[in-house]
Amino acid sequence: MIRNLIVCSALVFSLLAFGQQITSSPYSFYGLGSIKFKGTVENQSMGGISVYSDSIHINLRNPASYAGNNLAFYNNEARPVKFTMGTSFSSTTIETMSANDNYGNSSIDYLALSFPVGKFGIGLGILPYSSVGYSLQSRGDNDQLQFRYRGDGGINRVFLATGYQIHKNLKVGIDGQYNFGNVTNTSIAFGYNAQGELLQYQSRVAKRSDLGGFSLNFGIIWSKKIFKSIELMASASLSPDSNISSKNKSQVATISIDSDQVEYIESSADVDLELLNLSETTLALPSKSSFGLGIGAPRSWFFGFDYSITESSKYSNEFIEINNAYFEDASTFSLGGFFIPKYDSFSNYWKRIVYRAGIRMEQTGLVINNQSIDEFGISFGVGLPVGRLFSNANLGFEWGQRGTTSSNLAKETFFSFNVSLSVNDRWFEKRKFN
């Protein structure tokens, strides 16, 4: 009971502390921001694959994973209640043809809880969908500051999912999601007099969108023993097109900026968006299809791949139009797996550690100055057994690159350190007496 209270308290505290995912990527300027990885540290450490599913880890990427039979290897008892929480710490270097910069971020990435109900399984939690965080500026031919752009916010997602074991080899599931958040974009135009001196007052346009809407995700997982100790596993998931509403505001202001870059409003006026039919618009969350295939020996090793396609080309935003960028369909290919030397070697702790590694290649779907923005990452990690009933702490590392210095763009080189806690417990365990 004490452990139950600790887990519940941690969940409540973390939900209260859960803030918008932080980023400082200039590419979050476009669309709904940088789309975040939907998965656990365990998934991410294997290149992002979602095809693997077991009874002691939550798989956020496929709702069919919440279902399952009793644990044959654990006295045929019911699957445990699972709680997981993940955080990340990242360092990024941004490089252009003429300059470079560094920044670091940290955040809570996800919180989730799963519990069994017979052949059903229920999952719920919260995680980020996208993140906006940028500060950019442009200069003229004489190196005078012309424009400054700033943005923050993004979309979070709460979900309630259920899965069902149709057959010993087949599970299906559905995930209902509510997406909410806001995005603020600010631009400042700097003016100069005939002598090239900066004017006392500048012009600022601030736009804010408050976002909300529902989406669904369907999943299926198939697995079968093909040899005595070898299992083949396949998975698929589909997130259909969905719409989210955007309630918009826009303000034009004359401002002054002091030496500490603090902005003071001298005068302002709200833009009549009703007149422009832009006070409330609809944004499309594009459909996403994922497929995976893998092979392995349960509780020993696994190797698999995932391929996903997102119809990003359908995205549009009437409220914020950008001339030099558009979206094409996005895709991701992931390859990875894990190895456990001897999961039941209780006399040797190091043999029970899970070793993970993977690689991913992604076409983000964003095209700027006719240049596609691609991403590449190499990851590895470990799962460290803690407590009883197969609970574990997971450490993950990823190195990767995004973008290019061609076409007057920026290349990001990033390194992230991810930490998660996966706790398994029995909340409804019957007492046994001899």
C-alpha positions as CSV (number, residue, x, y, z in Angstrom):
1,M,0.0,0.0,0.0
2,I,2.9,2.4,0.8
3,R,4.4,1.8,-2.6
4,N,1.0,2.5,-4.2
5,L,0.7,5.8,-2.4
6,I,4.2,6.7,-3.5
7,V,3.5,6.0,-7.1
8,C,0.1,7.9,-7.0
9,S,1.8,10.8,-5.3
10,A,4.6,10.9,-7.8
11,L,2.0,10.9,-10.6
12,V,0.0,13.7,-9.2
13,F,3.0,15.8,-8.4
14,S,4.5,15.2,-11.8
15,L,1.2,16.1,-13.6
16,L,1.2,19.4,-11.7
17,A,4.8,20.0,-12.6
18,F,4.4,19.0,-16.2
19,G,5.2,22.0,-18.3
20,Q,5.5,22.6,-22.0
21,Q,8.3,20.7,-23.7
22,I,11.2,23.1,-24.2
23,T,13.2,23.5,-27.4
24,S,15.4,26.2,-28.9
25,S,15.5,24.9,-32.5
26,P,15.1,27.5,-35.2
27,Y,13.1,24.8,-37.1
28,S,10.3,25.1,-34.5
29,F,9.4,28.4,-36.2
30,Y,7.5,26.4,-38.8
31,G,4.1,24.7,-38.5
32,L,3.1,23.5,-35.1
33,G,6.7,23.4,-34.0
34,S,9.1,20.5,-33.6
35,I,7.1,17.3,-33.5
36,K,8.3,15.4,-30.4
37,F,9.1,11.7,-30.3
38,K,6.1,9.7,-28.9
39,G,7.7,6.9,-27.0
40,T,9.6,5.9,-23.9
41,V,13.3,6.0,-23.2
42,E,13.4,2.3,-23.9
43,N,11.9,2.9,-27.4
44,Q,14.2,5.8,-28.1
45,S,17.4,3.8,-27.0
46,M,16.6,1.3,-29.7
47,G,16.4,3.9,-32.5
48,G,12.7,4.6,-31.9
49,I,11.3,1.2,-32.8
50,S,7.8,0.4,-31.5
51,V,7.4,-3.2,-32.7
52,Y,8.6,-4.7,-29.5
53,S,6.1,-5.1,-26.6
54,D,6.3,-7.0,-23.3
55,S,4.4,-7.2,-20.0
56,I,6.7,-5.1,-17.9
57,H,7.2,-1.9,-20.0
58,I,4.7,0.6,-21.3
59,N,4.7,1.1,-25.1
60,L,3.3,4.5,-25.8
61,R,3.4,4.1,-29.5
62,N,0.9,1.2,-29.9
63,P,-2.3,0.9,-27.8
64,A,-2.5,-2.8,-28.5
65,S,0.5,-3.2,-26.1
66,Y,-1.7,-2.6,-23.1
67,A,-3.5,-6.0,-23.5
68,G,-2.1,-9.4,-22.7
69,N,-2.5,-12.8,-21.1
70,N,-1.4,-13.7,-17.6
71,L,2.3,-14.2,-17.1
72,A,3.2,-17.9,-17.8
73,F,6.7,-17.4,-16.6
74,Y,5.5,-15.8,-13.3
75,N,3.2,-18.5,-11.9
76,N,0.5,-17.6,-14.4
77,E,-0.4,-14.4,-12.4
78,A,-1.9,-11.3,-14.0
79,R,0.2,-8.6,-15.6
80,P,1.5,-6.0,-13.1
81,V,0.3,-2.4,-12.9
82,K,2.9,-0.2,-14.6
83,F,3.9,3.4,-14.1
84,T,6.5,5.2,-16.1
85,M,8.0,8.7,-16.2
86,G,10.7,10.0,-18.5
87,T,12.9,13.1,-18.6
88,S,15.6,14.4,-21.0
89,F,18.6,16.7,-21.0
90,S,19.9,17.8,-24.3
91,S,22.8,19.9,-25.7
92,T,22.7,21.3,-29.2
93,T,25.1,23.2,-31.4
94,I,23.6,25.3,-34.2
95,E,25.9,26.0,-37.2
96,T,25.4,28.3,-40.2
97,M,27.8,29.3,-42.9
98,S,28.8,32.3,-40.9
99,A,28.2,31.6,-37.2
100,N,27.5,28.9,-34.5
101,D,25.8,28.8,-31.1
102,N,25.1,26.3,-28.3
103,Y,22.1,25.8,-26.1
104,G,20.8,23.2,-23.6
105,N,17.4,22.1,-22.5
106,S,15.8,19.8,-20.0
107,S,12.2,18.6,-19.6
108,I,9.7,16.0,-18.4
109,D,8.9,14.0,-21.5
110,Y,6.0,11.7,-20.5
111,L,4.0,10.3,-17.6
112,A,1.9,7.2,-18.0
113,L,0.1,4.5,-16.1
114,S,-1.2,1.1,-17.2
115,F,-3.2,-1.6,-15.5
116,P,-4.7,-5.0,-16.5
117,V,-8.4,-5.8,-16.6
118,G,-8.5,-9.5,-17.6
119,K,-7.6,-9.7,-21.3
120,F,-8.1,-5.9,-21.5
121,G,-5.5,-3.4,-20.5
122,I,-6.0,0.3,-19.8
123,G,-3.4,3.1,-20.3
124,L,-3.5,6.8,-19.5
125,G,-1.0,9.6,-19.4
126,I,0.4,12.9,-20.7
127,L,3.1,13.7,-23.2
128,P,4.1,16.5,-25.6
129,Y,3.1,16.5,-29.2
130,S,5.0,19.5,-30.5
131,S,7.2,22.2,-29.1
132,V,8.0,25.8,-30.2
133,G,11.0,27.7,-28.9
134,Y,13.1,30.0,-31.1
135,S,14.8,33.4,-31.2
136,L,16.0,34.5,-34.6
137,Q,17.1,37.7,-36.2
138,S,17.9,39.0,-39.7
139,R,20.3,41.7,-40.8
140,G,20.6,43.8,-43.9
141,D,23.5,44.3,-46.3
142,N,25.0,46.9,-44.0
143,D,24.7,44.5,-41.0
144,Q,21.9,46.5,-39.5
145,L,19.4,44.5,-37.5
146,Q,16.2,44.4,-39.6
147,F,13.9,41.8,-37.9
148,R,13.8,39.8,-34.7
149,Y,11.6,36.8,-34.3
150,R,10.6,35.0,-31.1
151,G,8.3,32.1,-30.4
152,D,7.3,29.7,-27.6
153,G,4.7,27.2,-26.6
154,G,3.5,24.0,-28.3
155,I,0.9,21.2,-27.9
156,N,0.6,18.7,-25.1
157,R,-1.5,15.5,-25.4
158,V,-3.4,13.5,-22.7
159,F,-4.6,10.1,-23.7
160,L,-6.8,7.2,-22.5
161,A,-6.2,3.9,-24.3
162,T,-7.4,0.3,-24.1
163,G,-6.2,-2.9,-25.6
164,Y,-7.7,-6.4,-25.9
165,Q,-6.2,-9.8,-26.4
166,I,-8.2,-11.4,-29.2
167,H,-6.1,-14.5,-29.5
168,K,-2.9,-15.7,-27.8
169,N,-1.0,-14.3,-30.9
170,L,-3.1,-11.2,-31.6
171,K,-3.8,-7.9,-29.7
172,V,-5.6,-4.8,-30.8
173,G,-6.1,-1.4,-29.2
174,I,-7.4,2.2,-29.5
175,D,-6.0,5.4,-28.1
176,G,-8.1,8.5,-27.6
177,Q,-6.2,11.7,-27.3
178,Y,-7.0,15.3,-26.5
179,N,-4.5,17.8,-27.8
180,F,-4.2,21.2,-26.1
181,G,-1.8,24.1,-25.8
182,N,-0.9,27.5,-27.3
183,V,1.7,29.0,-29.6
184,T,2.9,32.6,-29.5
185,N,4.9,34.2,-32.4
186,T,6.4,37.7,-32.1
187,S,8.2,39.7,-34.8
188,I,9.8,43.1,-34.3
189,A,10.7,45.4,-37.3
190,F,13.6,47.8,-36.6
191,G,13.7,51.3,-38.2
192,Y,16.6,53.7,-38.9
193,N,16.9,57.3,-39.7
194,A,18.7,58.8,-42.8
195,Q,22.0,58.7,-40.8
196,G,21.6,55.0,-40.1
197,E,20.8,55.4,-36.5
198,L,18.3,53.2,-34.8
199,L,14.9,54.9,-34.1
200,Q,13.6,55.3,-30.6
201,Y,10.5,53.3,-31.3
202,Q,10.1,50.0,-33.2
203,S,7.1,48.0,-34.5
204,R,6.0,44.7,-33.0
205,V,3.4,42.2,-34.1
206,A,2.4,39.5,-31.7
207,K,0.2,36.5,-32.6
208,R,-1.2,33.9,-30.2
209,S,-3.1,30.7,-31.1
210,D,-4.9,28.7,-28.4
211,L,-5.2,25.1,-29.7
212,G,-7.5,22.2,-28.8
213,G,-8.9,19.1,-30.4
214,F,-9.3,15.3,-30.3
215,S,-7.4,12.6,-32.2
216,L,-7.3,8.8,-32.4
217,N,-4.7,6.1,-32.8
218,F,-5.4,2.4,-33.6
219,G,-2.9,-0.4,-33.1
220,I,-2.4,-4.1,-33.7
221,I,0.3,-6.5,-32.5
222,W,0.9,-10.0,-33.7
223,S,3.4,-12.4,-32.3
224,K,4.2,-16.1,-32.7
225,K,6.8,-18.7,-31.7
226,I,8.4,-19.9,-34.9
227,F,11.0,-22.1,-33.1
228,K,11.2,-23.4,-29.5
229,S,12.7,-20.1,-28.2
230,I,12.4,-17.7,-31.1
231,E,9.5,-15.4,-31.5
232,L,8.4,-13.3,-34.5
233,M,6.6,-10.1,-33.8
234,A,4.8,-7.6,-36.1
235,S,2.9,-4.4,-35.4
236,A,1.0,-1.7,-37.1
237,S,-0.7,1.6,-36.0
238,L,-2.7,4.2,-37.7
239,S,-3.5,7.7,-36.6
240,P,-6.2,9.1,-39.0
241,D,-6.4,12.8,-40.0
242,S,-7.9,14.9,-37.3
243,N,-8.6,18.6,-36.8
244,I,-7.8,20.9,-33.9
245,S,-9.4,24.3,-33.5
246,S,-7.2,27.4,-33.2
247,K,-8.6,30.5,-31.4
248,N,-6.4,33.4,-32.6
249,K,-5.4,36.8,-31.3
250,S,-3.1,39.4,-32.9
251,Q,-1.7,42.7,-31.6
252,V,0.2,45.5,-33.3
253,A,2.3,47.7,-31.0
254,T,4.8,50.4,-31.0
255,I,7.6,49.6,-28.5
256,S,10.8,50.8,-27.1
257,I,13.7,48.5,-26.1
258,D,16.2,49.4,-23.4
259,S,19.8,48.2,-23.1
260,D,18.8,45.0,-21.4
261,Q,16.5,44.2,-24.3
262,V,13.4,44.7,-22.2
263,E,10.4,45.8,-24.3
264,Y,8.1,48.6,-23.3
265,I,4.8,49.1,-25.1
266,E,4.2,52.8,-26.0
267,S,0.9,52.1,-27.8
268,S,-1.0,49.0,-29.1
269,A,-4.1,47.9,-30.9
270,D,-5.7,44.5,-31.4
271,V,-6.2,43.4,-34.9
272,D,-9.8,42.7,-35.9
273,L,-9.5,39.1,-36.9
274,E,-13.2,38.7,-37.1
275,L,-13.2,41.0,-40.1
276,L,-10.5,38.8,-41.7
277,N,-12.3,35.5,-40.8
278,L,-9.2,34.5,-38.8
279,S,-10.4,34.7,-35.2
280,E,-11.0,30.9,-35.2
281,T,-9.4,28.6,-37.7
282,T,-8.9,24.9,-38.1
283,L,-5.6,23.1,-38.3
284,A,-5.1,19.6,-39.6
285,L,-3.1,17.0,-37.7
286,P,-1.9,14.8,-40.6
287,S,-2.5,11.0,-40.6
288,K,0.4,8.7,-39.6
289,S,0.9,5.0,-40.4
290,S,3.5,2.8,-38.9
291,F,4.6,-0.7,-39.5
292,G,7.2,-2.9,-37.7
293,L,8.7,-6.3,-37.8
294,G,11.1,-8.0,-35.4
295,I,12.5,-11.3,-34.2
296,G,13.9,-12.4,-30.9
297,A,14.1,-14.7,-27.9
298,P,11.8,-13.5,-25.0
299,R,13.7,-12.0,-22.1
300,S,17.0,-12.6,-24.0
301,W,17.4,-10.6,-27.2
302,F,15.4,-8.8,-29.9
303,F,16.1,-7.1,-33.2
304,G,13.6,-5.2,-35.3
305,F,12.7,-2.3,-37.6
306,D,9.9,0.3,-37.9
307,Y,8.8,2.4,-40.9
308,S,6.3,5.3,-40.6
309,I,4.7,7.7,-43.0
310,T,3.1,11.0,-42.0
311,E,1.0,13.0,-44.6
312,S,2.5,16.3,-43.5
313,S,1.8,17.8,-47.0
314,K,-1.8,18.2,-45.9
315,Y,-0.8,20.7,-43.2
316,S,-1.8,24.4,-43.6
317,N,-2.3,27.4,-41.3
318,E,-4.3,30.4,-42.6
319,F,-3.4,32.5,-39.6
320,I,0.4,32.2,-40.0
321,E,1.7,32.1,-43.6
322,I,5.4,31.6,-44.4
323,N,6.5,32.2,-48.0
324,N,9.8,30.3,-48.1
325,A,8.6,27.0,-46.6
326,Y,6.1,24.3,-47.1
327,F,5.5,20.7,-46.0
328,E,5.9,17.4,-47.9
329,D,5.1,13.9,-46.6
330,A,7.4,12.8,-43.8
331,S,8.9,9.4,-43.2
332,T,11.1,7.6,-40.5
333,F,13.0,4.4,-40.7
334,S,14.2,2.9,-37.4
335,L,16.4,-0.1,-36.7
336,G,17.3,-1.4,-33.2
337,G,17.1,-4.0,-30.5
338,F,18.3,-5.2,-27.1
339,F,20.3,-7.9,-25.4
340,I,20.0,-9.3,-21.8
341,P,22.9,-11.7,-20.9
342,K,20.8,-13.6,-18.3
343,Y,17.5,-12.0,-17.0
344,D,17.1,-14.5,-14.1
345,S,20.7,-14.4,-12.9
346,F,20.0,-13.1,-9.4
347,S,23.5,-13.8,-8.3
348,N,25.0,-11.5,-10.9
349,Y,23.4,-8.1,-11.2
350,W,25.3,-7.1,-14.4
351,K,23.9,-10.1,-16.3
352,R,20.3,-8.8,-15.7
353,I,21.0,-5.4,-17.3
354,V,19.3,-4.7,-20.6
355,Y,21.6,-3.3,-23.3
356,R,19.9,-1.4,-26.1
357,A,21.1,0.3,-29.3
358,G,19.6,1.6,-32.5
359,I,19.7,4.0,-35.5
360,R,17.0,6.2,-37.2
361,M,16.8,8.2,-40.4
362,E,14.0,10.7,-40.8
363,Q,12.6,13.0,-43.4
364,T,10.9,15.6,-41.2
365,G,8.6,16.8,-44.0
366,L,9.7,20.4,-43.7
367,V,11.0,22.1,-46.8
368,I,12.7,25.5,-46.5
369,N,14.2,27.4,-49.5
370,N,13.5,24.2,-51.6
371,Q,15.7,22.2,-49.2
372,S,14.3,19.2,-47.3
373,I,15.2,19.1,-43.7
374,D,16.3,15.6,-42.7
375,E,17.4,14.2,-39.4
376,F,19.6,11.3,-38.3
377,G,20.3,9.8,-34.9
378,I,22.3,7.0,-33.3
379,S,21.2,5.8,-29.9
380,F,22.1,3.4,-27.1
381,G,21.1,2.8,-23.5
382,V,20.8,0.4,-20.6
383,G,17.9,-0.8,-18.4
384,L,19.0,-1.2,-14.8
385,P,16.9,-3.6,-12.6
386,V,15.6,-1.9,-9.4
387,G,13.3,-3.1,-6.6
388,R,11.1,-6.2,-7.1
389,L,8.8,-7.4,-9.9
390,F,11.1,-6.4,-12.8
391,S,11.0,-2.6,-12.1
392,N,13.8,-0.8,-13.8
393,A,15.6,2.5,-14.3
394,N,16.5,3.3,-17.9
395,L,19.3,5.5,-19.2
396,G,19.4,6.5,-22.9
397,F,21.8,8.5,-25.0
398,E,21.4,9.8,-28.5
399,W,23.6,11.7,-30.9
400,G,22.3,13.1,-34.1
401,Q,22.0,15.9,-36.7
402,R,19.2,17.9,-38.2
403,G,19.2,20.2,-41.2
404,T,22.0,21.6,-43.3
405,T,24.1,24.7,-43.8
406,S,23.1,24.8,-47.5
407,S,20.6,27.2,-48.8
408,N,21.3,29.7,-46.0
409,L,20.0,27.3,-43.4
410,A,21.3,25.9,-40.1
411,K,22.6,22.5,-39.1
412,E,21.9,21.2,-35.6
413,T,24.1,18.7,-33.9
414,F,22.6,17.4,-30.7
415,F,23.3,15.0,-27.9
416,S,20.6,14.0,-25.5
417,F,20.7,12.1,-22.2
418,N,17.4,10.5,-21.3
419,V,16.3,9.0,-18.0
420,S,13.1,7.0,-17.1
421,L,11.7,5.0,-14.3
422,S,9.5,2.0,-15.0
423,V,7.8,0.7,-11.9
424,N,5.8,-2.5,-11.8
425,D,3.6,-3.4,-8.8
426,R,0.5,-5.4,-7.9
427,W,-2.3,-3.2,-6.6
428,F,-5.0,-5.9,-6.4
429,E,-2.9,-8.9,-5.3
430,K,-4.8,-11.6,-3.3
431,R,-3.3,-12.7,-0.1
432,K,-2.4,-16.4,0.0
433,F,-2.5,-18.5,3.1
434,N,-1.3,-22.1,3.6
